[in-house]
């Protein structure tokens, strides 16, 4: 088997694939400068005569899959395989593997860092200090930037998958109370409280969004829900921008209906005028879609994907042996 590898993959992971399955042809998209578009990917698959593909951001469209209907598998080094036409892959019985939770630790750590920064006015205090604001008054900063502790806060998760649960594990001993809305989660630790989405918005000091993009979730977070939030509550979105009606969030922030927002994702990247209007509000802490951007995330996705691929081939081999 020949495996075309366009995702970042460390040497140990590549060797594991080679020892188990065959040749690995490494053509990382980073060397290309951007993700491969469909025509480029078709040319690359044809040139390498690959039997399988491991990708990260490349556009694996209907046309790509139809050009190579005999691919043995498609591996996607992402939390969701949103860059792959899953319907076409299913039509040709091509298994698609992805790497949920690869960035759970990274996102959870940035959640902690940014929430604490906002609660404690870290960036405001730093800017004040660098700007020479510390005058003769010894207690000026102590009074001006007196913030709040995370301990004792209720954190409400909208979506309680790998990222939400990792955050919960990290903050429960602050201690923080955890409630969540997730209609698909049937089994969970009873120390966390399952609630309606309205209850999460109404009772939480920090509301954190962890939703995938689906027809049901686009625009799901709107003024009806945001208006339920406490006036001193913080809204956090490190998931996907399209699940939030940004005009409704902007209205709440501009009118100080909530304390503030921490945003890592935007409707347009790079931001358009409306996104920048939100980003530049004084009660917004914005980061440029970096919640999952750590070197370690790439190590995690190699481990997760290799395990899934090996397990699948072992299962298929067992089926053939027992046939």
C-alpha positions in Angstrom: 0.0 0.0 0.0 1.1 3.6 -0.7 -0.1 6.2 1.7 0.0 9.9 0.6 0.6 12.0 3.7 -0.1 15.7 3.5 -0.7 16.3 7.2 2.1 17.1 9.6 3.2 13.8 11.0 6.3 13.1 13.0 8.9 10.5 11.9 8.0 7.9 14.5 4.4 8.0 13.4 5.4 7.6 9.7 7.6 4.7 10.5 4.8 3.0 12.4 2.6 3.3 9.3 5.4 2.0 7.1 6.1 -1.0 9.3 2.4 -2.0 9.4 1.0 -1.0 6.0 3.6 0.0 3.4 5.1 3.0 1.8 4.5 6.5 3.1 4.9 9.4 0.7 5.3 12.6 2.7 4.1 15.8 0.9 3.1 18.1 3.8 0.8 21.0 3.0 3.0 23.3 5.1 5.8 22.9 2.6 3.3 23.8 -0.1 2.4 27.0 1.8 -1.3 26.2 2.0 -3.8 23.4 1.9 -4.0 21.6 -1.4 -7.1 22.5 -3.5 -9.0 19.7 -5.3 -7.2 19.9 -8.6 -3.8 19.9 -6.9 -4.8 17.0 -4.7 -6.0 15.0 -7.7 -2.7 15.6 -9.4 -0.8 14.6 -6.3 -2.7 11.4 -5.8 -2.3 10.5 -9.5 1.4 11.3 -9.4 2.1 9.2 -6.3 -0.4 6.4 -7.2 -1.5 6.4 -3.6 -3.9 3.9 -2.2 -4.8 5.9 0.9 -4.7 9.5 2.0 -3.9 11.2 5.3 -4.8 14.9 5.2 -5.4 17.8 7.6 -6.8 20.8 5.7 -6.8 19.8 2.1 -10.1 20.0 0.1 -11.1 16.4 -0.3 -14.2 17.1 -2.4 -16.7 14.9 -4.2 -14.5 15.3 -7.4 -11.4 14.1 -5.6 -13.0 11.0 -4.2 -14.8 10.2 -7.5 -11.4 10.4 -9.2 -10.0 7.8 -6.7 -12.9 5.6 -5.7 -10.7 2.8 -4.6 -8.9 4.6 -1.8 -8.5 2.2 1.1 -9.1 4.9 3.7 -9.0 8.7 4.3 -7.4 9.9 7.5 -8.2 13.4 8.7 -6.0 15.0 11.3 -8.8 17.3 12.7 -11.4 17.2 15.4 -14.1 16.9 12.7 -13.6 15.8 9.1 -15.3 18.9 7.7 -12.9 19.1 4.7 -14.0 15.8 3.4 -17.1 15.0 1.4 -18.4 12.2 3.7 -21.4 11.4 1.5 -19.2 10.5 -1.5 -16.7 8.6 0.7 -19.6 6.5 2.1 -21.0 5.9 -1.5 -17.7 4.3 -2.4 -17.3 2.5 1.0 -14.1 4.4 1.9 -13.7 4.6 5.6 -12.9 8.1 7.0 -11.0 8.4 10.2 -10.5 11.6 12.2 -8.9 12.7 15.4 -11.5 14.0 17.9 -9.9 15.4 21.1 -6.5 16.0 19.5 -6.7 19.6 20.6 -8.7 19.2 23.8 -5.8 20.0 26.2 -4.7 23.0 24.1 -8.2 24.5 24.0 -8.8 23.8 27.6 -5.5 25.5 28.6 -6.3 28.6 26.5 -9.8 28.7 28.1 -8.2 28.8 31.6 -5.6 31.4 30.6 -8.0 33.8 28.9 -10.8 33.5 31.4 -8.4 34.2 34.3 -6.9 37.1 32.3 -10.3 38.7 31.9 -11.4 38.1 35.4 -8.2 39.6 36.7 -7.8 42.5 34.2 -4.4 41.2 33.2 -4.1 42.9 29.9 -5.5 46.2 31.1 -3.1 46.2 34.0 -0.2 45.3 31.8 -1.0 48.1 29.3 -1.4 50.6 32.2 2.0 49.6 33.6 3.8 49.8 30.3 2.1 53.1 29.6 3.6 54.7 32.7 0.3 54.8 34.5 1.8 54.0 37.9 2.2 57.3 39.6 2.6 58.3 43.2 -0.5 56.5 44.5 0.8 53.3 45.9 -2.7 51.6 45.8 -3.9 52.9 42.5 -3.4 49.6 40.6 -4.7 47.5 43.5 -8.0 49.4 43.4 -8.3 50.0 39.6 -7.6 46.4 38.6 -9.1 44.4 41.4 -10.7 41.4 39.7 -12.4 38.2 40.6 -11.3 34.6 41.3 -12.5 31.7 39.2 -13.1 29.7 42.3 -16.7 29.5 43.2 -18.0 30.3 39.7 -20.5 28.2 37.7 -19.2 27.3 34.3 -21.8 26.3 31.8 -20.9 24.2 28.7 -22.9 24.2 25.6 -21.8 20.9 24.1 -20.0 18.6 26.5 -17.6 16.6 24.3 -13.9 16.1 24.7 -13.0 19.8 25.1 -15.8 20.6 27.5 -15.0 17.6 29.7 -11.3 18.4 29.7 -12.1 21.9 30.9 -14.4 20.5 33.6 -11.6 18.1 34.8 -9.2 21.1 35.1 -11.5 23.5 36.9 -13.5 21.3 39.2 -10.9 21.6 42.0 -10.7 25.4 41.9 -13.5 24.6 42.8 -16.1 25.4 40.1 -19.5 24.1 39.6 -20.0 22.6 36.1 -23.3 22.4 34.3 -23.8 21.4 30.6 -26.3 21.2 27.8 -25.7 18.3 25.5 -28.8 16.3 24.3 -26.6 13.6 22.8 -24.6 12.8 25.9 -26.4 10.0 27.8 -23.7 8.9 30.3 -21.7 11.4 32.3 -20.1 11.8 35.7 -22.9 12.7 38.2 -20.7 15.4 39.7 -21.6 17.5 36.6 -25.1 18.8 36.2 -27.0 18.2 33.0 -29.4 21.2 32.2 -31.4 22.8 29.5 -29.7 25.3 27.3 -31.8 28.0 28.9 -30.7 27.0 32.4 -27.0 27.0 31.3 -27.3 30.6 30.0 -29.4 31.8 33.0 -27.3 30.3 35.8 -23.7 30.4 34.6 -21.0 32.9 35.4 -19.1 31.7 32.4 -20.8 30.3 29.3 -18.5 28.3 27.1 -19.5 27.1 23.6 -18.3 23.7 22.3 -20.5 23.0 19.4 -19.8 21.6 15.9 -21.2 23.2 12.8 -24.3 21.3 11.7 -27.6 22.5 10.1 -29.1 22.5 13.6 -26.3 24.5 15.3 -25.8 27.3 12.8 -27.1 30.5 14.5 -28.2 28.5 17.5 -26.8 31.0 20.0 -29.0 34.1 19.5 -30.4 37.0 21.4 -33.0 34.9 23.1 -30.3 32.9 24.9 -27.7 35.7 25.3 -30.4 37.9 27.0 -30.7 35.2 29.7 -27.1 35.7 30.8 -26.2 37.4 34.1 -25.0 41.0 33.7 -21.5 40.0 35.1 -21.2 36.8 33.0 -18.5 36.0 30.5 -19.3 34.4 27.1 -16.5 32.2 25.6 -16.4 30.8 22.1 -13.4 28.7 21.0 -15.5 26.4 18.8 -17.1 27.8 15.7 -18.3 31.3 15.0 -21.3 30.3 12.8 -23.1 28.8 15.8 -23.5 32.3 17.2 -25.5 35.2 15.7 -22.7 37.7 15.9 -25.0 40.7 15.6 -26.9 39.6 18.8 -23.6 39.0 20.6 -22.3 42.4 19.5 -25.5 44.1 20.7 -25.1 42.6 24.2 -21.4 43.6 24.4 -21.9 47.1 23.1 -24.7 47.7 25.6 -22.9 46.1 28.5 -25.6 43.5 29.0 -22.9 41.0 29.9 -19.4 41.5 31.4 -17.6 40.5 28.3 -16.6 37.9 25.7 -13.6 35.8 24.9 -13.5 34.9 21.2 -11.1 32.8 19.2 -13.3 32.3 16.1 -15.0 34.7 13.8 -17.5 34.6 10.9 -14.8 35.7 8.5 -11.1 34.9 8.9 -9.5 37.3 8.3 -12.1 39.4 10.0 -14.5 41.6 8.1 -15.8 45.0 9.4 -18.4 43.5 11.7 -16.0 41.0 13.1 -13.5 43.9 13.8 -16.3 45.9 15.4 -16.6 43.1 17.9 -12.9 42.4 18.3 -12.1 46.1 19.1 -14.7 46.4 21.9 -13.1 47.1 25.3 -14.9 44.1 26.9 -13.7 41.6 24.3 -10.5 39.5 24.6 -9.9 38.2 21.1 -7.3 35.7 19.8 -6.7 34.8 16.1 -8.1 31.2 16.0 -5.2 29.8 18.1 -7.0 27.8 20.8 -5.9 24.5 19.2 -2.5 25.7 17.9 0.2 23.9 19.8 3.1 21.7 18.7 1.7 19.0 20.9 -1.6 18.8 19.0 0.3 17.4 16.1 1.7 14.6 18.3 -1.8 13.9 19.6 -3.3 13.5 16.2 -0.6 11.1 15.0 -1.2 8.9 18.0 -5.0 9.0 17.7 -5.1 8.4 13.9 -2.5 5.7 13.8 -4.3 3.8 16.6 -7.6 4.1 14.7 -6.1 2.9 11.4 -4.3 0.0 13.0 -7.4 -1.1 14.9 -9.5 -0.9 11.7 -7.0 -3.0 9.7 -6.7 -5.6 12.5 -10.5 -5.9 12.6 -10.8 -6.2 8.9 -8.1 -8.9 8.8 -9.9 -10.8 11.6 -13.1 -10.7 9.6 -11.4 -12.2 6.5 -9.7 -14.8 8.6 -13.0 -15.9 10.2 -15.0 -15.8 7.0 
